[in-house]
Amino acid sequence: MRIVVAEDSVLFREGLVRLLAEKGHEVVAAVGDAPALVAAVGELTPALAVVDVRMPPRMESDGAEAAAALRQSHPDLGLLLLSQHIDLRHTVRLIGSPGFGYLLKDRVLDVAEFVAAAERVADGGSALDPTVVRALVKTHAGSGLGELSERELVVLRLVAEGLSNTAVADRLVVSERTVEAHIRSVFLKLGLPDEGTNRRVLAVLAYLDSR
């Protein structure tokens, strides 16, 4: 797997490069700022970008902003964000989408778990730190998972795997309109607000938090 690593701490960056290389992956670029990340992805077309949320040039959420931009320009790129603390300002819309992960940096200490998460994200799956899930669910979602029907839970599980409504419909051999009706019912039972939040993301997070 071809990987770009974007991390401003030289020691942490080199540690990631060595770890991933030891597990058989090819780190095609290791950069220290957001513009270099965008350039490397555009030039080298990796399968995965491992990105520090906070990095130069502004030392704010530059990495997260670059990741959001890369999702638009390179929709098939796996994005695995790393952060010392939770910062969701530029990533909420990415959570729950295929090929996206958000882990706290201390997760890297569990090498097997981290590498498995990276591989899963590159393959189109998700990897969310439980702390990230709890923060969003507690902020936005009610506790209505127990009210969901068996079919609604199946639909939500498939959405949590990153499937679109069309893909869910194909998997269940039903119409896309039927899937949309199930998802609307899920939103209602979970007590998710109509405005100001991404209800699909929050429904997925509520499901993941219950596992």
N, C-alpha and C positions, 0 to 999 in steps of 0.2 A: 504494500500500500504506500502510495506517495503522499507525503505529509509536509505541510508548511507549519513551522512553529513560530509564533509571534509573542515574545515576552521580553520586557525591558531589563529584567534582572539577568545579568550575564550568567551567574552561577545556576539559577533556576533553569534558564534556557538551555544551558549545556547539559544539565541533568536530564531534562526532558528528551533532548536529542539522543543522549546515550541510552536512556531507558528504552526509547522506541526502536532505536537501531538494534539493541540487544534482543528485542522481540521479533526481529526480522523485517522491520518496516524501513522504508527509504525516506529519510528526511531530506527533501530536495532544497529546502531553504530554512534558515533560522535567522529571524530578524528582530529588531528591537523597537520598532515604532509602527503606527497604523498605516502611514503611506507606503512604507516598505512592504507591509503585509499585502495591501491591495495590489501593488506592482508584482510581487512574487506570484500571487495567485493567477493574475492575468497572464504572466509569462510562462509559468510552469504547469498550470492546470493540475493541481494535486487532487486527490480524492478527499482529503481532510485538512482543515486548518484548525490548529490548537491555538487559541487566542486568549491572551490576558485581557481582562475587561478594562483595566486602568493602565494606560501606557502613554508614551509621548505621541505627538508633540505637546499636548496640553496637560498631560498627566491627569485627565479626568476619565470620562467613559469612551475614550478614543477607540479602544479595541472593540467595544460593543457596537459603537456606531459603524465602524468599518465592517463588522460582521453583518449588520443589518443591510448595509449597502451591497456586500458580496452576495447575500441571499437573492437580491434582485438581479445582479449581473451574472451570477453563477448559481442558478437554482439547484443544481445537482451536487454542489459542494457540501460535504459534511462540515458542520461547525461545532466545535467543542470549546466552550468558553470556560475559563478558569478565573477565579476571583478570590481575594482574601476575605471580602465581605460581600453580602448580597447587594447588588445594584441592578434593578430591573427596568430602569427607565427606557432603555432602548432595545430590550429583549423580550418583553411580554408577548409581542406579536409573533415571535419566533418559537416560543415555548409550545410544545404540542405539535409542531410541524415536523415533517420527516427530516431526518438527518440533522438533529439539533441536540446539543447537550449543554448543561450548565452545572459545573461542579465547583465546590470550594477547593482551594489549593491543597488543603490537608488530605484530600482524597488521593492525591498522587502518592502519598506514603504507602498506600495499599496498592502495590504495583500491579498485581493480577486484576484487581477491580478496575483500576484506571485504564489499563490496556484493553480490557474487555469492553469498557465504555467507549473508548476511542474507536475500536473496531465496529461496535454496534452502530455508532453514529455515522461512520463512513459508509455503512451498508444501508443507511436510510432509517435507522431506528432512533431511539431517544435515550438520553441519560440525564436524569435530573437529580440533583442533590436533594435528599429529603428535607433539608432546611429550606431550600428554595420552594419546594412544594408546599410545606406547611405555612410559609409566610404568605403565599398567594391565597391559599385556601382559607386561612383564618381571616384574611382581609376581606374576601369577596364572596365566598361560597357558604351556603347553608348546609345543614346536615340531613339532606334528604335522600341519600343513597339507598337507604332501606326501603324507600317507597318505590323504587324503580322496578319495573316488570323484568322478567327474565330476558325478553327480547331487547328491552331498552339497555340492559346491562351488556348484552352482546354487542349492540351497536356502539355503546360507549367504549367498550374494550377495543373494538376495531379502530375507532377514532383515536384512542390513546396510542395505538400502534402507528399512527401517522397516516391512515388511509383517508382519502377524500370521500365525500358523499357518494360519488359515482363508483369508487372502488368498493365501498361498503355495500352498495346496492348489488354490484356484480358478485361479491363474495356470498351474500345472503340470497341471491337470486330473487330480488324484489325490485320494485321501481325506485328510482331516486326520490320521487315524491314521498314514498312510504318512509324512506330513511329520514328525510327532512322532518316528517311528522314525528317520528320517534325522537329526533334530536330536540325539537321544540318542546316535547313533553319532558325530556330530561332537564332542559333549562328551567322549566316551570317547577318541577319537583325539587330541584336543587336550590330554588329560590335565588337564581342568578339574576342580577339587575338587567334591565333592558338597555340602559345607556351607560356609556363611560367605561365599559370594560369589554374585553374579548370573551364572550360567554363560552365559546367553544373551547378556548384554552382553559378556562376555569373549570369547566366540566371535566376535562381530561385530568386536570390536577387533582380535583376532588376524588376521581377514580383512583389515580395513582397513590394518593395519600392513604387510601383505605386498604391497600394491598399488604 
